[in-house]
Amino acid sequence: MKFGVIRFPGTNCEQDALYALQSMGYEAEYVWHQERDLSGFDALVLPGGFSYGDYLRSGAIARFSPVMEALIEFAHQGRPVIGICNGFQVLTEAHLLPGALIRNRNLKFLCQTVHVKVQDSVCQWLDTPAGTVLDIPISHHDGNYVCSSDDLKRLQDEQRIVLRYCESDGTVAPDSAPNGSLDNIAGICNEQGNVFGLMPHPERVVDGVSGNTQGRAFFEAIVKQID
């Protein structure tokens, strides 16, 4: 099992992702954004950060990097891709996932731990039982998920909403999403479930240093799928 961690100019969470994967015993290495051959990898990670300084829109320039043509083909082959924070933004800009991530509701950068509720979804990256509440950190300025009403209905009907922001007891309330995300969405996947985008950072809670290892589930499930 070998993970590729994509790096763009401005990416700054690639070390977190690489460390998380290696600390769990998986093989992982960086992939520079000019790479065009991804055949040596079993799964790809688009980590967080500020690709190309978030000029124009977050992820808008990264979407045109040479590696993205190969990544899109990788995804269309049904192979696993996860986009975390800025990586989620890149996936929407590349139209691998619907919608967009815009400025947080309060127009402030948010860096805190949030509660997210696992939904009953087709996502291959998470096999945690639906209804489970996880505590995962966020760190973003543009995490407010929006999409058209038609896209939202498809996400709901096709069980593609993977995570929703919630309260500690699992209640999904109107104010549960600190960034204002539509329908409290924290993470979604594509129709096949192999492409997963989320704003929270599971890679930051895998080694137990903070007393939390709940992020491990996000990577263990896809390894089971491939093995």
N, C-alpha and C positions, 0 to 999 in steps of 0.2 A: 504494500500500500504506500504510494508516494504522492504527496501533496505538492503542488506548485503554488507559491505565494507571489502574486503579481505585484511588481513595483513600478509606479509611475513617478516622474518628478513631482515632489510634494507629498508623496505617501509617507506617513510617519508612524503607522501602527503595524508595519510589516514585521518588526522584531517581536512584538507581542504575539502575533500569529505564529511565527516560526518557533518561538520558544514554547508556546502552548502545545503545538503539535509534537515537537520533539520531546517535551517533558512527558507526554502521554505514550511515548514509545514509537511514534510514527516517523517515517522518513519524510523530510520536507526540505525544499530549497527555494531560493528566490528565483523569480523569472523577470528579467528586465523588460520594459514595455516595448522594446524594439524586436523582441523575439517573435518568430513566426511559426516555430515548431513546438507543439505542446504534446507530441505523441508519447513522450516519456512519463507522463503523469496520469494518475488515476482519478484525481480530483483537484480542483482549482479553488484558490481563495483570493478574492479581491478584498484587501484589508482597508482599514479606515485611514483617514488623513485629509489632505487638501490637494488632491491631484491637480497639477498645473495651477496651483494657487486658488482653485475654485473660481477662476476668471470665467466670465460669461454666466455660467451656472455650474453648480457643483457636479462634476463628472462629465460636463459637456465636451471638454477638449479631450479628456482621457478616452472617451468613447471612440475617437478616431486614431488612437495609437495602433501601430502595426499588430501588436499582440491581440487586439480585440477581434480582428477578423478570424484568427485561429480560435479564440475563445468562443466566439459565436458558433463556429462550426462544431467545436467540442460540445457545446450545450445542445445543439440541434441533433447530435448523435445520441442524446440521452444520457450523457456523462455528467457527473455532479459538479456544480459550480455554486459557491456561496459568496455573497457580497455583504460585507459588514460595514455599516455606517457609510462612508464615502463609496465603498464597494457597492452598496445598495443603490446609491445615486447613479453610479456608472451603469448598473444593470438597467435602470429605467431609461437612461439616456440612450442606451444601445437597443432599447425596445425588446429586451429579453423579458422584462417585467413591465406591466402597465403602470400608468400614473407618474407622479413626480414627487420629489421632496423639496419643499419650500421653507422659508423662514419660520422659525418657531413662533408660536402664538404670541409670546411676550417679547419677541425680537431680541431675546437674550440667549447667550451660549449656555447650555445646560450640561453640567457635569455632576452626576448623582447616580445613586442606585435606584432602580425602579422595579415595580412588581409587574410581571407579565404573565398572562394566563395562556396556557397551551390550548389550542383549538383542535377540534377534530378535522384534520386536513390530510391532503394527499402528499404532503412534503416527505421526501425521503431522508432529509437531514435530521429529523427529530422523531423518535418513537416514544417519547414520554407520554403517558396517558393524558388524554384531553381533560381539562379541568385543573391540572397541576399548576400551582403558582410558583414561579421562579423569580429570584432576585438577581437581576443582571444590571451592570452599570451602563449608563449612556454617556456620551460626550459629543455633543453636536450643536450646531447653530441652525442647520437646515434639515430638521428631522420631521417636519410637519407633512405627513403623507396626504396627498390629494389625488383624486382621479375622477373620471366622469361617472355619472350615475349608472351608465351601462356597464362600465368596467367594474364598478363596485358590485353590481348585481351578479356579474359573472364570477367575481372572486368569492362571493357568498355562496352562490348556487353550486359552484364547482369545488367547494371546500379547499380554497387556495389561501385563505387567511390562516396563518400559522400561529401568530402570537397577537394578543391584544393587551394593551396597557390596562391595569386593573388596580384595585385596592388590595391590601394585605390579605383580606379574607376571600379574595377572588371575585368580588363584586366589580362588574364593569360599569363604572359610573361616567356621566358626561365629562367630569373633570379629571378622570383617571389618567388621561394622556397629557403629560406635562408640556408637550410641544403642540398640542391641538390637533393631532392626527385624526383624519376622517375615520369614523367608526372605530376609534381607539386602536387603529392598526399599528402594530410594531414590527410585523414581518409577514411577507407573502411569498408564494412560490408560483411557478408556471404550471401549465396544465398537467405536465408529466410528473411534476414534483421534484425534478432533479436540479432546478435552478431556484435558489432560495436567497432572498434579500431581507435583511433586518437592520434596524438602527442600533439596538443594544449590542454590547461587546462581550460575547460569551468567552472569547479567548483570554479575557482578563480575570476570569474566575475558574481556572482549571487546576491550579497547583495547591490550593488550600492555604496560601499565605494569608489571605484575608479571612480565612475560616469558611470560605465558600468554594465549592467545587462543582456547582451546578452547570457551569459552562461546558463541562466535559461531555454532557449528553448530546450536544450539538455536533460533535465530531465522531463520537462512538457509534452513533446510529448509521452514519453513511459508511463507515468501515464495515459494519455488519452487512449492509446492503451489498457491498462490493465483494466481500469474502464469501 
